[in-house]
Amino acid sequence: MGVEIERKFLLRGDAWRSMGQPVLLRQGYLSSHKERVVRVRIEGERGVMTIKGRNVGAVRGEWEYEIPLADASELLLLCEQPLIEKYRSRIDYAGHVWEVDEFLGVNAGLVVAEIELGSEAEQFELPEWVGEEVTSDVRYLNSSLIKHPYSAW
């Protein structure tokens, strides 16, 4: 079984903007149930299907498979609406990769940073542009943002 250990944070300021090259992501959910999430994503020219289990703190099961881009495009048409669209910048900092997501559409104005870890106890350094942790706040899950968009908060 694959395991994802991820922590999520809000950002402070714009210093992160000059540190990574943003890539457009379009993703949708075939299932956004809290027990299981089935996501389809197009990232650049790559299609991906991801299955995730229930969150237990910062940990959950995760299985990810590359799929043909044409299949990903067709599957997005079957997904719950609205789709999540965002620009993602990957930023190397102090031995870790931070993924900064700037959301578009009904979630415009929301910007979060995520870091994937090898264990829950793994230590890491916070960049100056990282603010409040929101890992345990389900509102910030992408699968929650399709039902309760940021613009409605």
TORMARLUM-610061 format. One record per atom (N, C-alpha, C): residue number from 1; atom name; chain; x negated, y negated, z. Coordinates in nm, 2 decimals. Example, Ala and Ser with C-alpha at 12.3 -4.5 7.8 and 13.67 -1.06 7.14 Angstrom:
1; N; A; -1.32; 0.57; 0.78 .
1; CA; A; -1.23; 0.45; 0.78 .
1; C; A; -1.32; 0.33; 0.78 .
2; N; A; -1.28; 0.22; 0.71 .
2; CA; A; -1.37; 0.11; 0.71 .
2; C; A; -1.29; 0.00; 0.79 .
//
This chain:
1; N; A; -0.08; 0.12; 0.00 .
1; CA; A; 0.00; 0.00; 0.00 .
1; C; A; -0.09; -0.12; 0.00 .
2; N; A; -0.05; -0.22; -0.08 .
2; CA; A; -0.12; -0.35; -0.08 .
2; C; A; -0.07; -0.43; 0.04 .
3; N; A; -0.15; -0.52; 0.09 .
3; CA; A; -0.11; -0.60; 0.20 .
3; C; A; -0.16; -0.75; 0.17 .
4; N; A; -0.07; -0.84; 0.20 .
4; CA; A; -0.10; -0.98; 0.18 .
4; C; A; -0.10; -1.04; 0.32 .
5; N; A; -0.21; -1.11; 0.35 .
5; CA; A; -0.22; -1.19; 0.47 .
5; C; A; -0.24; -1.33; 0.43 .
6; N; A; -0.14; -1.41; 0.45 .
6; CA; A; -0.14; -1.55; 0.39 .
6; C; A; -0.09; -1.65; 0.49 .
7; N; A; -0.16; -1.76; 0.50 .
7; CA; A; -0.11; -1.87; 0.58 .
7; C; A; -0.09; -1.99; 0.50 .
8; N; A; 0.01; -2.07; 0.53 .
8; CA; A; 0.06; -2.18; 0.45 .
8; C; A; 0.06; -2.31; 0.53 .
9; N; A; 0.02; -2.42; 0.46 .
9; CA; A; 0.01; -2.55; 0.53 .
9; C; A; 0.06; -2.66; 0.44 .
10; N; A; 0.11; -2.77; 0.51 .
10; CA; A; 0.14; -2.89; 0.43 .
10; C; A; 0.00; -2.96; 0.41 .
11; N; A; 0.01; -3.06; 0.33 .
11; CA; A; -0.11; -3.14; 0.29 .
11; C; A; -0.11; -3.28; 0.35 .
12; N; A; -0.23; -3.33; 0.36 .
12; CA; A; -0.25; -3.47; 0.40 .
12; C; A; -0.32; -3.54; 0.29 .
13; N; A; -0.27; -3.65; 0.24 .
13; CA; A; -0.33; -3.73; 0.13 .
13; C; A; -0.35; -3.65; 0.00 .
14; N; A; -0.43; -3.71; -0.08 .
14; CA; A; -0.45; -3.66; -0.22 .
14; C; A; -0.59; -3.62; -0.25 .
15; N; A; -0.68; -3.61; -0.15 .
15; CA; A; -0.82; -3.58; -0.18 .
15; C; A; -0.84; -3.45; -0.25 .
16; N; A; -0.74; -3.35; -0.24 .
16; CA; A; -0.75; -3.22; -0.30 .
16; C; A; -0.74; -3.23; -0.45 .
17; N; A; -0.67; -3.34; -0.50 .
17; CA; A; -0.64; -3.34; -0.65 .
17; C; A; -0.76; -3.34; -0.74 .
18; N; A; -0.87; -3.39; -0.69 .
18; CA; A; -0.99; -3.39; -0.78 .
18; C; A; -1.07; -3.26; -0.77 .
19; N; A; -1.03; -3.16; -0.69 .
19; CA; A; -1.11; -3.04; -0.66 .
19; C; A; -1.07; -2.92; -0.74 .
20; N; A; -0.96; -2.92; -0.82 .
20; CA; A; -0.92; -2.80; -0.89 .
20; C; A; -0.85; -2.84; -1.02 .
21; N; A; -0.84; -2.74; -1.11 .
21; CA; A; -0.77; -2.76; -1.24 .
21; C; A; -0.64; -2.70; -1.23 .
22; N; A; -0.53; -2.79; -1.23 .
22; CA; A; -0.39; -2.73; -1.22 .
22; C; A; -0.35; -2.65; -1.34 .
23; N; A; -0.28; -2.54; -1.31 .
23; CA; A; -0.22; -2.45; -1.41 .
23; C; A; -0.07; -2.44; -1.38 .
24; N; A; 0.01; -2.45; -1.49 .
24; CA; A; 0.16; -2.44; -1.47 .
24; C; A; 0.20; -2.30; -1.44 .
25; N; A; 0.28; -2.28; -1.34 .
25; CA; A; 0.34; -2.15; -1.31 .
25; C; A; 0.49; -2.16; -1.32 .
26; N; A; 0.55; -2.06; -1.38 .
26; CA; A; 0.70; -2.05; -1.39 .
26; C; A; 0.73; -1.91; -1.33 .
27; N; A; 0.82; -1.91; -1.23 .
27; CA; A; 0.85; -1.78; -1.16 .
27; C; A; 0.99; -1.78; -1.12 .
28; N; A; 1.04; -1.65; -1.12 .
28; CA; A; 1.18; -1.63; -1.08 .
28; C; A; 1.19; -1.50; -1.00 .
29; N; A; 1.30; -1.48; -0.94 .
29; CA; A; 1.32; -1.37; -0.85 .
29; C; A; 1.44; -1.28; -0.90 .
30; N; A; 1.40; -1.16; -0.93 .
30; CA; A; 1.50; -1.06; -0.96 .
30; C; A; 1.58; -1.02; -0.83 .
31; N; A; 1.50; -1.03; -0.72 .
31; CA; A; 1.56; -1.00; -0.58 .
31; C; A; 1.49; -1.10; -0.49 .
32; N; A; 1.57; -1.17; -0.41 .
32; CA; A; 1.51; -1.26; -0.31 .
32; C; A; 1.56; -1.22; -0.17 .
33; N; A; 1.60; -1.10; -0.15 .
33; CA; A; 1.64; -1.05; -0.02 .
33; C; A; 1.53; -1.06; 0.08 .
34; N; A; 1.56; -1.09; 0.21 .
34; CA; A; 1.45; -1.10; 0.31 .
34; C; A; 1.38; -0.97; 0.33 .
35; N; A; 1.44; -0.86; 0.30 .
35; CA; A; 1.37; -0.73; 0.32 .
35; C; A; 1.27; -0.70; 0.20 .
36; N; A; 1.30; -0.75; 0.09 .
36; CA; A; 1.22; -0.73; -0.03 .
36; C; A; 1.24; -0.84; -0.13 .
37; N; A; 1.13; -0.88; -0.19 .
37; CA; A; 1.13; -0.98; -0.30 .
37; C; A; 1.07; -0.92; -0.42 .
38; N; A; 1.13; -0.94; -0.54 .
38; CA; A; 1.08; -0.89; -0.66 .
38; C; A; 1.07; -1.02; -0.75 .
39; N; A; 0.94; -1.05; -0.78 .
39; CA; A; 0.92; -1.18; -0.85 .
39; C; A; 0.86; -1.15; -0.99 .
40; N; A; 0.89; -1.23; -1.08 .
40; CA; A; 0.83; -1.23; -1.22 .
40; C; A; 0.77; -1.37; -1.23 .
41; N; A; 0.65; -1.37; -1.28 .
41; CA; A; 0.57; -1.50; -1.30 .
41; C; A; 0.50; -1.51; -1.43 .
42; N; A; 0.50; -1.63; -1.49 .
42; CA; A; 0.41; -1.66; -1.60 .
42; C; A; 0.31; -1.76; -1.55 .
43; N; A; 0.19; -1.72; -1.56 .
43; CA; A; 0.08; -1.81; -1.52 .
43; C; A; -0.01; -1.83; -1.63 .
44; N; A; 0.00; -1.95; -1.70 .
44; CA; A; -0.08; -1.96; -1.83 .
44; C; A; -0.03; -1.87; -1.93 .
45; N; A; -0.11; -1.78; -1.98 .
45; CA; A; -0.08; -1.68; -2.08 .
45; C; A; -0.07; -1.54; -2.02 .
46; N; A; -0.04; -1.53; -1.89 .
46; CA; A; -0.04; -1.40; -1.82 .
46; C; A; 0.10; -1.38; -1.75 .
47; N; A; 0.15; -1.26; -1.77 .
47; CA; A; 0.28; -1.22; -1.71 .
47; C; A; 0.25; -1.13; -1.59 .
48; N; A; 0.32; -1.15; -1.48 .
48; CA; A; 0.29; -1.07; -1.36 .
48; C; A; 0.43; -1.03; -1.29 .
49; N; A; 0.44; -0.91; -1.24 .
49; CA; A; 0.55; -0.87; -1.16 .
49; C; A; 0.50; -0.84; -1.02 .
50; N; A; 0.56; -0.90; -0.92 .
50; CA; A; 0.51; -0.88; -0.78 .
50; C; A; 0.63; -0.83; -0.70 .
51; N; A; 0.61; -0.73; -0.61 .
51; CA; A; 0.70; -0.68; -0.51 .
51; C; A; 0.64; -0.71; -0.38 .
52; N; A; 0.72; -0.77; -0.29 .
52; CA; A; 0.67; -0.80; -0.16 .
52; C; A; 0.78; -0.75; -0.05 .
53; N; A; 0.72; -0.70; 0.06 .
53; CA; A; 0.81; -0.66; 0.17 .
53; C; A; 0.84; -0.77; 0.26 .
54; N; A; 0.90; -0.74; 0.37 .
54; CA; A; 0.94; -0.84; 0.48 .
54; C; A; 0.81; -0.89; 0.54 .
55; N; A; 0.82; -1.02; 0.57 .
55; CA; A; 0.71; -1.09; 0.64 .
55; C; A; 0.71; -1.05; 0.79 .
56; N; A; 0.59; -1.02; 0.84 .
56; CA; A; 0.58; -1.00; 0.99 .
56; C; A; 0.46; -1.09; 1.02 .
57; N; A; 0.50; -1.22; 1.06 .
57; CA; A; 0.40; -1.32; 1.08 .
57; C; A; 0.34; -1.36; 0.95 .
58; N; A; 0.21; -1.35; 0.94 .
58; CA; A; 0.14; -1.39; 0.81 .
58; C; A; 0.12; -1.26; 0.72 .
59; N; A; 0.17; -1.15; 0.76 .
59; CA; A; 0.14; -1.02; 0.69 .
59; C; A; 0.26; -0.96; 0.63 .
60; N; A; 0.25; -0.91; 0.51 .
60; CA; A; 0.35; -0.83; 0.44 .
60; C; A; 0.30; -0.74; 0.33 .
61; N; A; 0.37; -0.64; 0.30 .
61; CA; A; 0.33; -0.55; 0.19 .
61; C; A; 0.34; -0.63; 0.06 .
62; N; A; 0.25; -0.60; -0.03 .
62; CA; A; 0.25; -0.67; -0.16 .
62; C; A; 0.19; -0.58; -0.27 .
63; N; A; 0.27; -0.57; -0.38 .
63; CA; A; 0.22; -0.49; -0.50 .
63; C; A; 0.24; -0.58; -0.62 .
64; N; A; 0.13; -0.59; -0.70 .
64; CA; A; 0.13; -0.68; -0.81 .
64; C; A; 0.08; -0.61; -0.94 .
65; N; A; 0.15; -0.63; -1.05 .
65; CA; A; 0.12; -0.56; -1.17 .
65; C; A; 0.13; -0.66; -1.29 .
66; N; A; 0.03; -0.66; -1.37 .
66; CA; A; 0.03; -0.74; -1.49 .
66; C; A; 0.13; -0.68; -1.59 .
67; N; A; 0.21; -0.76; -1.65 .
67; CA; A; 0.31; -0.71; -1.75 .
67; C; A; 0.29; -0.80; -1.88 .
68; N; A; 0.34; -0.75; -1.99 .
68; CA; A; 0.33; -0.82; -2.12 .
68; C; A; 0.40; -0.96; -2.10 .
69; N; A; 0.34; -1.06; -2.16 .
69; CA; A; 0.39; -1.20; -2.15 .
69; C; A; 0.53; -1.20; -2.21 .
70; N; A; 0.56; -1.13; -2.32 .
70; CA; A; 0.69; -1.13; -2.38 .
70; C; A; 0.80; -1.07; -2.28 .
71; N; A; 0.76; -0.97; -2.21 .
71; CA; A; 0.85; -0.91; -2.11 .
71; C; A; 0.87; -1.01; -1.99 .
72; N; A; 0.77; -1.07; -1.95 .
72; CA; A; 0.79; -1.17; -1.84 .
72; C; A; 0.88; -1.28; -1.88 .
73; N; A; 0.87; -1.33; -2.01 .
73; CA; A; 0.96; -1.43; -2.06 .
73; C; A; 1.11; -1.39; -2.06 .
74; N; A; 1.13; -1.26; -2.10 .
74; CA; A; 1.26; -1.21; -2.10 .
74; C; A; 1.32; -1.19; -1.96 .
75; N; A; 1.23; -1.14; -1.87 .
75; CA; A; 1.28; -1.11; -1.74 .
75; C; A; 1.31; -1.24; -1.66 .
76; N; A; 1.24; -1.35; -1.70 .
76; CA; A; 1.28; -1.48; -1.63 .
76; C; A; 1.42; -1.52; -1.66 .
77; N; A; 1.47; -1.48; -1.78 .
77; CA; A; 1.61; -1.51; -1.81 .
77; C; A; 1.71; -1.43; -1.72 .
78; N; A; 1.67; -1.32; -1.66 .
78; CA; A; 1.75; -1.24; -1.57 .
78; C; A; 1.75; -1.29; -1.43 .
79; N; A; 1.65; -1.37; -1.40 .
79; CA; A; 1.62; -1.41; -1.26 .
79; C; A; 1.73; -1.50; -1.20 .
80; N; A; 1.73; -1.50; -1.07 .
80; CA; A; 1.82; -1.60; -0.99 .
80; C; A; 1.77; -1.74; -1.03 .
81; N; A; 1.86; -1.83; -1.03 .
81; CA; A; 1.83; -1.97; -1.06 .
81; C; A; 1.84; -2.06; -0.94 .
82; N; A; 1.76; -2.17; -0.94 .
82; CA; A; 1.67; -2.21; -1.04 .
82; C; A; 1.54; -2.14; -1.04 .
83; N; A; 1.47; -2.14; -1.15 .
83; CA; A; 1.33; -2.09; -1.15 .
83; C; A; 1.25; -2.18; -1.06 .
84; N; A; 1.14; -2.13; -1.01 .
84; CA; A; 1.04; -2.21; -0.94 .
84; C; A; 0.93; -2.25; -1.05 .
85; N; A; 0.91; -2.38; -1.06 .
85; CA; A; 0.81; -2.43; -1.15 .
85; C; A; 0.71; -2.52; -1.06 .
86; N; A; 0.58; -2.50; -1.08 .
86; CA; A; 0.49; -2.57; -1.00 .
86; C; A; 0.35; -2.57; -1.07 .
87; N; A; 0.27; -2.66; -1.03 .
87; CA; A; 0.13; -2.66; -1.07 .
87; C; A; 0.05; -2.61; -0.96 .
88; N; A; -0.04; -2.51; -0.99 .
88; CA; A; -0.13; -2.45; -0.89 .
88; C; A; -0.27; -2.49; -0.92 .
89; N; A; -0.34; -2.54; -0.82 .
89; CA; A; -0.48; -2.56; -0.82 .
89; C; A; -0.55; -2.47; -0.73 .
90; N; A; -0.66; -2.40; -0.77 .
90; CA; A; -0.74; -2.31; -0.69 .
90; C; A; -0.86; -2.39; -0.65 .
91; N; A; -0.88; -2.40; -0.52 .
91; CA; A; -0.99; -2.48; -0.47 .
91; C; A; -1.08; -2.40; -0.38 .
92; N; A; -1.21; -2.39; -0.41 .
92; CA; A; -1.31; -2.32; -0.33 .
92; C; A; -1.35; -2.41; -0.22 .
93; N; A; -1.34; -2.36; -0.09 .
93; CA; A; -1.38; -2.44; 0.02 .
93; C; A; -1.43; -2.35; 0.13 .
94; N; A; -1.55; -2.37; 0.17 .
94; CA; A; -1.61; -2.30; 0.29 .
94; C; A; -1.59; -2.15; 0.28 .
95; N; A; -1.61; -2.09; 0.17 .
95; CA; A; -1.61; -1.95; 0.15 .
95; C; A; -1.47; -1.89; 0.13 .
96; N; A; -1.37; -1.97; 0.11 .
96; CA; A; -1.23; -1.92; 0.09 .
96; C; A; -1.18; -2.00; -0.03 .
97; N; A; -1.07; -1.94; -0.09 .
97; CA; A; -1.00; -2.00; -0.20 .
97; C; A; -0.87; -2.05; -0.15 .
98; N; A; -0.84; -2.18; -0.16 .
98; CA; A; -0.71; -2.24; -0.13 .
98; C; A; -0.63; -2.25; -0.25 .
99; N; A; -0.51; -2.22; -0.25 .
99; CA; A; -0.42; -2.24; -0.36 .
99; C; A; -0.32; -2.35; -0.32 .
100; N; A; -0.33; -2.46; -0.40 .
100; CA; A; -0.25; -2.57; -0.37 .
100; C; A; -0.14; -2.58; -0.48 .
101; N; A; -0.01; -2.57; -0.43 .
101; CA; A; 0.11; -2.57; -0.52 .
101; C; A; 0.18; -2.70; -0.51 .
102; N; A; 0.19; -2.77; -0.62 .
102; CA; A; 0.27; -2.89; -0.63 .
102; C; A; 0.40; -2.86; -0.71 .
103; N; A; 0.51; -2.86; -0.65 .
103; CA; A; 0.64; -2.82; -0.70 .
103; C; A; 0.70; -2.92; -0.79 .
104; N; A; 0.78; -2.87; -0.89 .
104; CA; A; 0.85; -2.95; -0.99 .
104; C; A; 1.00; -2.93; -0.97 .
105; N; A; 1.08; -3.00; -1.05 .
105; CA; A; 1.22; -2.98; -1.06 .
105; C; A; 1.29; -3.01; -0.93 .
106; N; A; 1.38; -2.92; -0.88 .
106; CA; A; 1.46; -2.95; -0.76 .
106; C; A; 1.37; -2.94; -0.63 .
107; N; A; 1.24; -2.89; -0.65 .
107; CA; A; 1.15; -2.89; -0.54 .
107; C; A; 1.04; -2.99; -0.55 .
108; N; A; 1.06; -3.09; -0.64 .
108; CA; A; 0.96; -3.19; -0.66 .
108; C; A; 0.94; -3.27; -0.53 .
109; N; A; 0.81; -3.30; -0.50 .
109; CA; A; 0.77; -3.37; -0.38 .
109; C; A; 0.71; -3.28; -0.28 .
110; N; A; 0.73; -3.15; -0.29 .
110; CA; A; 0.68; -3.05; -0.20 .
110; C; A; 0.54; -3.01; -0.25 .
111; N; A; 0.44; -3.02; -0.16 .
111; CA; A; 0.31; -2.97; -0.19 .
111; C; A; 0.26; -2.89; -0.07 .
112; N; A; 0.22; -2.77; -0.10 .
112; CA; A; 0.17; -2.68; 0.01 .
112; C; A; 0.03; -2.62; -0.03 .
113; N; A; -0.04; -2.58; 0.07 .
113; CA; A; -0.17; -2.51; 0.04 .
113; C; A; -0.16; -2.37; 0.11 .
114; N; A; -0.21; -2.27; 0.04 .
114; CA; A; -0.21; -2.13; 0.10 .
114; C; A; -0.35; -2.08; 0.10 .
115; N; A; -0.38; -2.00; 0.20 .
115; CA; A; -0.50; -1.93; 0.20 .
115; C; A; -0.48; -1.78; 0.23 .
116; N; A; -0.54; -1.69; 0.15 .
116; CA; A; -0.52; -1.55; 0.18 .
116; C; A; -0.64; -1.50; 0.26 .
117; N; A; -0.62; -1.42; 0.36 .
117; CA; A; -0.72; -1.37; 0.45 .
117; C; A; -0.73; -1.22; 0.44 .
118; N; A; -0.85; -1.17; 0.49 .
118; CA; A; -0.87; -1.03; 0.50 .
118; C; A; -0.81; -0.96; 0.62 .
119; N; A; -0.78; -1.04; 0.73 .
119; CA; A; -0.72; -1.00; 0.85 .
119; C; A; -0.65; -1.12; 0.92 .
120; N; A; -0.56; -1.09; 1.00 .
120; CA; A; -0.49; -1.20; 1.08 .
120; C; A; -0.59; -1.27; 1.17 .
121; N; A; -0.70; -1.21; 1.21 .
121; CA; A; -0.79; -1.27; 1.30 .
121; C; A; -0.90; -1.34; 1.23 .
122; N; A; -0.91; -1.33; 1.10 .
122; CA; A; -1.02; -1.39; 1.02 .
122; C; A; -1.02; -1.54; 1.05 .
123; N; A; -1.14; -1.59; 1.08 .
123; CA; A; -1.16; -1.74; 1.10 .
123; C; A; -1.18; -1.81; 0.97 .
124; N; A; -1.14; -1.93; 0.96 .
124; CA; A; -1.16; -2.01; 0.84 .
124; C; A; -1.16; -2.16; 0.88 .
125; N; A; -1.23; -2.24; 0.79 .
125; CA; A; -1.24; -2.38; 0.82 .
125; C; A; -1.13; -2.45; 0.74 .
126; N; A; -1.06; -2.55; 0.81 .
126; CA; A; -0.96; -2.62; 0.75 .
126; C; A; -1.02; -2.74; 0.67 .
127; N; A; -0.99; -2.76; 0.55 .
127; CA; A; -1.03; -2.88; 0.48 .
127; C; A; -0.96; -3.00; 0.54 .
128; N; A; -1.02; -3.12; 0.52 .
128; CA; A; -0.96; -3.25; 0.58 .
128; C; A; -0.82; -3.28; 0.52 .
129; N; A; -0.79; -3.23; 0.41 .
129; CA; A; -0.67; -3.25; 0.34 .
129; C; A; -0.56; -3.15; 0.38 .
130; N; A; -0.59; -3.06; 0.47 .
130; CA; A; -0.49; -2.96; 0.51 .
130; C; A; -0.43; -3.01; 0.65 .
131; N; A; -0.29; -3.01; 0.65 .
131; CA; A; -0.22; -3.06; 0.77 .
131; C; A; -0.15; -2.95; 0.85 .
132; N; A; -0.03; -2.97; 0.88 .
132; CA; A; 0.05; -2.89; 0.96 .
132; C; A; 0.07; -2.75; 0.90 .
133; N; A; 0.06; -2.64; 0.99 .
133; CA; A; 0.08; -2.51; 0.94 .
133; C; A; 0.23; -2.48; 0.94 .
134; N; A; 0.28; -2.42; 0.83 .
134; CA; A; 0.42; -2.38; 0.81 .
134; C; A; 0.44; -2.24; 0.78 .
135; N; A; 0.34; -2.15; 0.81 .
135; CA; A; 0.35; -2.01; 0.78 .
135; C; A; 0.48; -1.95; 0.83 .
136; N; A; 0.52; -1.98; 0.95 .
136; CA; A; 0.64; -1.91; 1.00 .
136; C; A; 0.77; -1.98; 0.97 .
137; N; A; 0.77; -2.08; 0.89 .
137; CA; A; 0.89; -2.16; 0.86 .
137; C; A; 0.94; -2.10; 0.72 .
138; N; A; 1.05; -2.02; 0.73 .
138; CA; A; 1.10; -1.96; 0.61 .
138; C; A; 1.14; -2.05; 0.50 .
139; N; A; 1.17; -2.18; 0.53 .
139; CA; A; 1.21; -2.28; 0.43 .
139; C; A; 1.10; -2.29; 0.32 .
140; N; A; 0.98; -2.27; 0.36 .
140; CA; A; 0.87; -2.29; 0.26 .
140; C; A; 0.84; -2.16; 0.18 .
141; N; A; 0.91; -2.05; 0.20 .
141; CA; A; 0.89; -1.94; 0.11 .
141; C; A; 0.95; -1.97; -0.03 .
142; N; A; 0.88; -1.94; -0.13 .
142; CA; A; 0.93; -1.97; -0.27 .
142; C; A; 1.06; -1.91; -0.29 .
143; N; A; 1.08; -1.79; -0.23 .
143; CA; A; 1.21; -1.72; -0.25 .
143; C; A; 1.32; -1.79; -0.18 .
144; N; A; 1.29; -1.87; -0.07 .
144; CA; A; 1.39; -1.95; -0.01 .
144; C; A; 1.42; -2.08; -0.08 .
145; N; A; 1.32; -2.13; -0.15 .
145; CA; A; 1.34; -2.26; -0.22 .
145; C; A; 1.43; -2.25; -0.34 .
146; N; A; 1.46; -2.13; -0.39 .
146; CA; A; 1.56; -2.12; -0.50 .
146; C; A; 1.71; -2.13; -0.44 .
147; N; A; 1.72; -2.10; -0.31 .
147; CA; A; 1.86; -2.11; -0.25 .
147; C; A; 1.87; -2.24; -0.18 .
148; N; A; 1.77; -2.29; -0.12 .
148; CA; A; 1.77; -2.42; -0.04 .
148; C; A; 1.65; -2.51; -0.09 .
149; N; A; 1.67; -2.57; -0.21 .
149; CA; A; 1.56; -2.65; -0.27 .
149; C; A; 1.52; -2.77; -0.17 .
150; N; A; 1.40; -2.80; -0.19 .
150; CA; A; 1.34; -2.91; -0.11 .
150; C; A; 1.42; -3.04; -0.12 .
151; N; A; 1.47; -3.07; -0.24 .
151; CA; A; 1.55; -3.19; -0.26 .
151; C; A; 1.67; -3.20; -0.18 .
152; N; A; 1.72; -3.08; -0.12 .
152; CA; A; 1.84; -3.08; -0.04 .
152; C; A; 1.81; -3.08; 0.11 .
153; N; A; 1.69; -3.09; 0.15 .
153; CA; A; 1.65; -3.08; 0.29 .
153; C; A; 1.69; -3.21; 0.36 .
//
